Amino acid sequence: MGGDLTYQASGGTGMFNLGILDTHFSERDREGRLALLAAYTGTRFGFGIDEATALLVQQQANTANMAVIGQGGVFVVDSRDSIYKLQNNKRQVVALSHYLNHGDQMTYHNDDLLFSLRSNNVSLAGSLAEQGKWRQTISLACNNPSPQRWQLETLAFVIKPTEQSQFISDSVSGRCSYTNMAFGIEN
């Protein structure tokens, strides 16, 4: 859980400059490592792309239009107003997250992310058990204002909707898209 993490700021193809990218995401429970890495490196956005999923990006000048397609979704950590600290040999981060499923869109413009969530009513492969603990928790508690807490190996998680949180649950797949979910991680 993070011990296999390698990061090179100059790595990649140079085709995507909006933040850190990670793959095979929810299925391997990588939310913690992406959030900690984004906060630690001072990177505003981290994008986690699930298996059998793509994030289509169209950039023009200072605007990037993005759409999610595929069987999974895209997790976005936004570290703009995050808190990162090392206390008693434990790393802690508090930030915002967003999760978009097939058909959902976002636009980055003037240092803001704008979202368009859609209830797609599409049948997607894979059971809830294959989605990873974060996505399982969100799917089961979609639109629930109560904090949710869980432990995964050495990481402790808490998520809490804010007044700005938005949710859409797909009636066919049961999957939940959301924006502006506050979270905290400690390891």
N, C-alpha and C positions, 0 to 999 in steps of 0.2 A: 504494500500500500504506500507507494511513494519511494520505496527503496530502489525501484526500477526506473526512476525518473532521470532522464537526461535532457538538458536544455542548453541550446546554443542560440544566443540572440541573433547571430548572423546566419543561422541555418535556414533551410527552406529554399523555395524557388524564387522568392521575391514577388510572387503574384498576389499575395494577400498580406496587407500591411495594417489591418485593423486590430490585430492582437495576436495572442497565442492560440494555436490550433492543437487539438488533441483528438484522437480517433478511437474507435471501438469503445465508446465512452460509457454510456449508462450500463451496458452489459458487464463492464469490468469495474464499476463503482469508482470512477475517476474524478468525481466532483471535488473531493477533498484536495487531491493533489493539484488540480487546475486552479482552484481558488487560492491555495497557499502559494503556488508559484506566481500567479498574477500579482498577488499582494506583495510578495517578497521582492519581485523584480520591478514593482511600480508600473506594471502594464495595466492599462485601463480595462481592456476586455480580454477575456479568455473564452474560446468557443470550443465546446466539446461535441463532436459529431458522432452519432450512434452508427452502429453497423447497418449496412444496406440503406444508407441515408446520404443525401448530399445537401450542401448549402450552396445554392446558386447565387453568385455575386455579380452585380453589374455596377461598375464604378464609373462616375463621370465627375470630374473636378472634385469638389468637396462633398459629394453625395455618393453613398453606396446603398443600392437597393438589394435586399437579400430575400430569398425564398427557400423554404424547406421542402424537399421532396423525398419520398422513400418510406420505408417501413418503420423507421425510428423517428428520432427528433434531434434537435440541437439545443444544448444547454449553454447558456451565456452567463458568465460572471461579470458583473460591472463593479470595478474597484474604485470608481471615481470618489466616492465618499467612504471608502472602506477604512477599517481600523485593523492594523496589523501590529502585533507585539509579541515579544518573547518574555514570558513570565514563568519563573520557577522551572526553567528548561522545557517549557511547553510553548509551542507556536499557537497563536490564536488569531483568527481573522473573523471580522464581521463585515458583510457586504450585501449586495443585492444580486439576485439571480432571476433568470427568465428561462422558460423552457417552451420551445416551439415544436409543433408536430407538422406532419405533412399538410401543405397548403397554407400554413401560417407565414407571414411576411414581416420583415422589419426594414427600416430605413435609418441609416446613420447620416445625419445632416446637422451642421453647426454644433457639433459636440454633443448631440443628443441622439438617443435611439427612440424611434417611433414604431409602434407595433400595430399589426392587423392580425388578430386571431380569428380563426374560422373553425366552426364545427363542421367537419368534413363528412361525417358519416361514412367513412370508408372502412372496409374490413382489412386489417393489417395482420401480417403474420406475427407469431410469437405470443406467448402467454405472459401474464403479469409477472410470473416467477422468473422469467428470462430477462426482465427489464432492469435489474439492479435495484438496490435498496432505496436509493433516493427516489427514483421514478415510481417504485411500488408505493412508497409512503405518500407521495404527492397524489397518485391516482386514487388511493383509498381515502384521502382527506381533501380532495379537490373542493375548493370554495369553503373550507372549514376555517373559521377565524382563530381556532385554538392552536397554540404552539405544538409542534410535533418534535419528539426527541428520539434519538437512537444512537447506538454504538456500533461501529464497524471496525473490527480489529483495534488499532490504537487510536482511531479517530472518534471523537464525540461530536454529534451534529445536533443542531436545533434549527428549525425553520419557523417563521412567524409571518403571516400576511401583514401587510401595511395598509394604510388607508388608500394607497395608490395601487394595490394589488388587483389584478384582473384575472379571472379564470374562465376557461371554456372546457367543458368535458364533452368528449365525443360519445354520443349515445350508443354507437355500434361497438367501438373498440374499448370504451371506458377510459381511454387515455386523456390526460389533462394537460392542456396548454396553460401557461400562466406568465404574468409579467410582474416585476417589482416585488418579489418575495425576499424578505430579509432572512439572512441565515448567519449562523455562527458555527465555527469549526475549531476544535482544539485537539492537538495531539502532543 
